[in-house]
Amino acid sequence: MKTQSGFGAWRSNARRRFGVAVASLALTATVLAHDTWILPERARVKPGEEISLDLTSGMAFPANEVAVKPDWLARASLRLAGRLSDLRAGTPGKTALQIRTLLRRPGIATVWIESKPRALELTPAQVREYLEEIGAWGTIGKKWEAEGSSRWRETYTKHAKSFVWVGDPAGDDSWREPVGMAFEIVPEKDPTAILNGEELSVRLLNDGKPLSDFPVGLLAASQKSGLLQRTDAEGRMRARLDRTGWWLVRATLLERSSPPRTDWQSRFTTLTVFVRPR
């Protein structure tokens, strides 16, 4: 497994450039390229306990930076022991939207959100930064550059998912089932039981179908240098997680768009998992 060349340096430089632009989620490529993630306050709780989930966009996982607004959400949901329920967002703080929920029964809690579409326009310089960050400059970027276009209008949506271990989850394997997001990362082993040094295996699904030969990024908490792996023919990505704590798994799908007022449409997806010490 190789560290992506320039990935960590880009994050460090982009964070310095970010500055006051955090006030808006849709003004620059730096903001667009933000990861949006869900981070539970605890990875393990007892049945009947309430837990807080932070929903944020940022450049330095897992630090909260930009609070997601409640009216930006198209859906916020919980699945526990196979039972579905809606999540109610609270009042956003300065750096995160806090979602609180009561986990009543044992099992593996899967929590996820999907956003409403948002639109933006980028300059050529911003386009290159953005495409380099998501691993698409050598493919989409080079083709777009060769076309000689200076216009980039895009509509994007965000998708995020995480998990919480609740009591004794024996027999609850609902975590392995897709939740139905348009763009989704699905674990193939219990995401609440990963130990330091073990391998993580996930599937990347677009509209429920495996997405092959596609870049998936991985970033450990507080690390500036990330990893970039490509999925196999079945949409599967495997990587060894060599640090204890939270990890972010992410992917961005960018495609041509047909509506008259936009040229591109994108889907961002993230998954947070906690790696336990041995």
N, C-alpha and C positions, 0 to 999 in steps of 0.2 A: 504494500500500500504506500503510495507516494503523496507527499504534501504538494498541493497545487502551487506551482510557481507564481509568485506575485499575489496570491490570495490574501495572505496575512498583511503584506505591505499595503495593499489597497484598502483594507479595513482601517489600518492605522491612519493613513492619509485622509481617507474619507471622513473619519471621525473628527479630525482637525478642521476640515472644511465645513463640517455640518453646521456649527455655530448656531446662530439664531434661527436658522431655517426649520428647526424642530416645531415651530409654531403651526406649520401646515404640513399635512401628509401628502399633498399632491402638487407641489410646486417644482421640484427638481428631481433629477435622476437619483441623486443621493438619497432623497426621501423615498422615492419609489422603490429603490433597491433595499430598503429596510426590510429586515425580517419582522414578521408579526407573529408572536407566540403566546401560548398560555403557559403560565408557570404556577403550579400549586404551591401553597406556603409550606406544605409537608408532603412527602412522597408516600407516607403510610399513616393511616388513622384508624381509630376504633369505630365499630358500628355505632351510630347514634351521634357521632361528633360532627360539628359544623366545620367547614373548611373554606378558606378564601383562595380564589384563583385570580391571579393578575393577568390581564390582557393588555399587551403593550406592543409598541413598535420601537426598535432600537438598532444601534450599530455595534453594541458591545454586550452581547449575550453573556449572562442573564440580567444585566442591569436594565431597569425600567427607564425609559426616556420619554416616550410620547404616549399619552393616554388615548386609547381608542374610544370614540364617542358612541354612546348607546344606539343612536339613530343610524349609525353606519352598519350595524349588524342586521343581516337578513335572517340569521338563525343562531341560537345558542342552546346547546342540548347536552343532556347527560344520559348515559346508559350504564346501569348498575345491575349486575346479575341478570342481564337480558331485558331489563325493564327500562323503557324510555320516558324521559320527562324533559320539560323545557327549563332552561335556566333564566333567571331574571337578573339583568345587569343592574348594578348599583350606580351611584353617582361617580363619575370619573374624577380621579385625583389629578395632580399635576403630571404624573409620570405613568399612571396605569389606570385602567378601568378595573375595578374590583368586583368580582362576581362571587357571592357567598351562597353555599348550598349545604344542606344537611344530608349526609350519607347514612341512610337509615339501616342498611342491611349489609352483611358481608359480601364480598365480591371484588371484582376489578372494575373500578369506575372509569369509564371512558368519557371525556369531556371534549367538546369541539364547538367551533364557531365557523360561520361563513359570512362574508361581508357582501354588501351591495356593490354593484359596479361603480367605479369612479373613473373619471377621464382626466387626461393631462396632455400637454404638448412639450416636447423636448428639443433642445438645440442639438446640432451634430456632435458637439463636444460632450454633452450630457448623454447622448445615445451611446457613445463609445464606452464611457465609464460604466453605464448601466449594463451593457451587454458583456463587457469583460467580467463584471462581478457575478453574473449568472452563468458564465461559461458559454456564451452564445456569440461572442464577437467573431471567432474564427469561422462560423457557419453563417448565421443570419446577418451578422454585422458586415462581413466582407461582401456578401451579395447585395445588401442595401447600399453600401458605399459604392459598389460598382455601378449601380443604377443611377448614381448621381443625384439622388433626391436629398433635399435639405429639410424635408418636412417629416416629423414623427408625431403622430397623434395616436394615443393609445387609451384603451379602456381596460381596467384591471380589476380583479377580485382577489381577496385573501381567504385562505383556509388554514385553520390551525387546530391541533389536537394534542391532548395529553392524557395521562393516566394516573390513578391513585389506588393504592392497595388498601382495602378496607377489611380489617379483621382477618379471618381465615377464609380466603377466597377459593378454597378447594371446590373443584367442579365447575367453576365459572371460567369458561374459555371464550366468553363473548368478545374479549379484546381482539381476537383474531379475525372477527368479521368486519368488513367495511361498514362505515356508518352512512355511506351514500353521498359523501361530498363529491363535487364535480372533479376535484383534483385531490388525491388522497394518498397518504403514506400509511401502509398497513403492516404492523409487525408480524413476524412469523414465530416469535417466542414470547413468553410472558414479559411484557415491557416493565413490569414492576419487580422482576426477580433477576435482573442482569447484574452479574458480579464483575468487578474490575478485571480486565484481561479477557473477558468473554466476547464472543462474536455476536454482533447484531445482524439480523437478517430481516429485510423489509421488502415489500412489494410496492411499486409506484403505479397507481391506477389513474387513468384519465377517462372520465365518464364510465367508470367501472371496468375498463379494459386495461391490461398490462401495457406499460409504456417502455419499449425496449431501447437500448443504446442511448440512454438519456442521463445527463449529469445530475448527481445528487450530492449535495454538500453536507459535511458534518463538522460541527464545531463544539469543542468542550467548553464548559463554563470558564469565563475569564481568560480564554486563550485567544490571541490575535491571529494565529495561524490555523487555517482550516484544512480539511481534506476534501477532495472531489473524486467521487467514484462514479462509474457509469453502470447503468442497469444491464442485465443480460437479456437474452431473447425472450425471457418470461417476465421481464419487468422487475427482476429481483436484484437487490444490492446487498452485499455482505461487507462488513467492516468490523475490525477488532477495536473495542473501546477500552483504551488503556489508562483512563483516569476515573477516579471516583467523583461523583457529583452529577450535576445536570449536563445533558448533551442536547444539542439542537440538530435535527435532521431537516434539510430543506431542499426544495426544488422549485423552479419557475418554468412554466410552459408559455412560450411566446409564439403566436400564430398570426398570419395575415387575417385581416378583418374585411368584411364586405359592406357594412353600413357606410353611407356616404360621408358621415362626419368623423370617421375614425379609420386609421390605416392598420392598426394592430390591436390584438386583444391578448391579454395575459392572465394566467392563473398562478398564484403563489401558494405554496403549501408548506407547512412546517409540522414537525412532531417533536415533542420534548420527552425525554426519558431520563430516569435517574439510575445511575450506576452505583451499586452498593460496594463497600469495601469487602474484601475477602476475610 
